[in-house]
Amino acid sequence: MWSLADFRFDETIDAAEVYLNRGDGFESTARDEAIAFAHERGANLVAWWPASSEAGDPWCIVAKVSLPLRWEQIPIGQSAVDERLWFDAPCGKRDFLVGSGNTFVGRMAAWCPHQAVSYNVSRSEMGAMSEESRYFVAGFLAGNAPGYAVDADGEIDDADLAAWRAATDRFRRTGFWYGRWGTCQVCGCVLLPDTCDDRCHEHSTVDV
C-alpha cells in the first residue's frame, strides 16, 4: 500500500522524459508534451507507479485527477468470527484467528470473545489449536515470509540464500520476524533476521 503523498501527476512528476501510451503503445515523450497531451483531453498525466518502484523514466497514463487529492471511499464490512479457527490464547482461554495483524511480519489478528477485544498474536504465543487453525497458520506464515536478498544484478549470494532458508524455516515454526541486525555475543556471528536473541543457535545455552 502506498501513501497518497506518493501520488504524482502533471508537474509533480519529477522527470524530463516519461513513457506515455497515446493509444498505440508506450513511447518516450517529453514530460511537458505529455502533460499537454493529457490536458487537451480534459485529463491529467498520472505516474503509474510510486517513484520508489521505478528505475529510469516514469511510465504514465492519462487520467482525470480531482483536487484536493482523496482516496476512493468504500464501505468496510464486518468480518464474522469463524469459531473453527480457535486456539488456546496466552491467557489460557480460547480465542479465534480472524486474519492478518497488518503490523509486523508474522503477526496474526485474533479476537478474544471474553473481553470483546482484538489483538495481534505470533505462532510462538499460541497453545493448542484446531486442525483448521493449524492449516490457517501454516498458510499464513508461508505467504508472509520475507523474500530473499538480491544484488543490483538480480543475483543471489549463496550464503545469503542459505541464511534466508534457515530464517524462514524457523519463522514458519515461531511466526516471529525481528527484522533488525544483531550479532552473537559469544562468537560474533551475524544473527538471522528472525531472532531478537543475543546468542546464535549454537551458543544459545553458553554462559558468557
HELIX and SHEET records of a PDB file:
HELIX    1   1 LEU A    4  ASP A    6  5                                   3    
HELIX    2   2 ASP A   10  THR A   12  5                                   3    
HELIX    3   3 ARG A   31  GLU A   40  1                                  10    
HELIX    4   4 ALA A   51  SER A   53  5                                   3    
HELIX    5   5 ARG A  123  GLU A  125  5                                   3    
HELIX    6   6 GLU A  131  ASN A  144  1                                  14    
HELIX    7   7 ASP A  158  THR A  174  1                                  17    
SHEET    1   A 4 PHE A  26  ALA A  30  0                                        
SHEET    2   A 4 GLU A  17  ASN A  21 -1                                        
SHEET    3   A 4 TRP A  59  ALA A  63  1                                        
SHEET    4   A 4 ASN A  44  ALA A  47 -1                                        
SHEET    1   B 4 TRP A  86  ASP A  88  0                                        
SHEET    2   B 4 ARG A  94  SER A 100 -1                                        
SHEET    3   B 4 MET A 108  CYS A 112 -1                                        
SHEET    4   B 4 VAL A 117  VAL A 121 -1                                        
END                                                                             
